């Protein structure tokens, strides 16, 4: 009888052995079960069913611990393309989002990928803003508690804080609609008004929502590299959502423009190079010299700023733009001297696929910010701030300005002498009106040299702070 036992034992072992990973179809979610998702795997000819990758975080009030429920979160990849539908935060401010991610092996480990977040909520300023930037999140840092659990990524970068709107701007509703969008399109949706704008991106389904819109007449327009859209008239109503807005591609406008200009790096600038960005004019803040970015309308199109001479930006859709040099944290700034022939900022109008300007720029080295806000993140300070910076070669006096994140001037001081402290830095205490907790401010400098000629500035994305 013993010879008969071996097949029975083998059969029992086979029955207890879990099946290996199964193949699936990327276009058919039903080919994976038990919570698994279909993803590409490096080195494999077919996609496989694996545990999902999820982003997890919180949304809270800036400068506090209060949770923000029902906030809307969209994740975009490094090209600005939405990688999934919008999700909402729970009442405790927590949220979870499934992220599509290629895998390195059949265990499902996600491959390096960067995403960033866009977040908005009722009665709060949206994030990111003109000066508050969204940092890239490396999804390869996701971990799984076990082989039958999802891969989760959560860090300080997925915990987002939103600043509260002024009392007079609370209670307004939103504008919602759809954007005609291919899966390979990265578009900025802008609600353009006479005195203000609201910007967002559509999620992977093409749906978009702009919150806290002050009632009035607007145009809904989309900007995408290589694509023209037709603007839609929108009336934002008081006390009610404006829905059903449909922004479609302009079938009759198939041409987009290319501009070619140059940058000149002067002695003292960072020789590694700089960048040139086109901002839609409707989103541009003259005070902050920045606007909302359209994915791809930058030279270089992505990556580290490296322009040292000629540049090209292609695929520019019809519209009005402001071209700005050195808008990244690259150690460089646009030359602030208004007497120079090379523009500090430049206007570009694109009509019928042709631009009317090929801007050239002169670039100087930036004044180095020490504190607060030496990085492009908001630094919290206690009490009255003291602004500290490194002396700029050739400067005799400095002008200091403090703005809110909307570009409203809070306080300014002219003619600050270059008196160094024990560390060899220059300082100036804040002397303006009381600063409000929970508000993001930015301080900026201009250095003046011989004959009070402007010679340099602090960088556009530094000097962000708030007070406790």
Secondary structure, DSSP 8 states (H G I E B T S, - for coil): -HHHHHHHHHHHHHHHS-----B-BTTBGGGS-TTEEEE-BTT-SS-EEEE-EEEEEEEEETTS--B-TT-EEEEEETTS-B-S--EE--TTSEEEEEE---BSSTT--B---EEEEEEE-TTB--BS-SSS----EEGGG-EESSTTS-EEE-SGGGEEEE-B--GGGTT---EEEEE---TT--EEEEEE-SS-EEEE---TTSEEEE-S--SEEEEEEEEETTB-B--EEEEE-TTS-EEEEEE-B-TT----EEEEEEEEE-TTS-TT-B-EEEEEGGG-BTTTTB--EEEEEEESSSSS--BSSEEEEEEE-SEEEEEEES-SSSSEEE---TTSSSBSEEEEEEETTEES---EEEEEE-B-EEES-SSSS-EEE-SS-EEEEE--TT--EEEEEEEETTS-EEEEEEEEE--B-TTSEEEEE--SS---TT--EEEEEEEE-GGG-EEEEB-TT--EEEE-
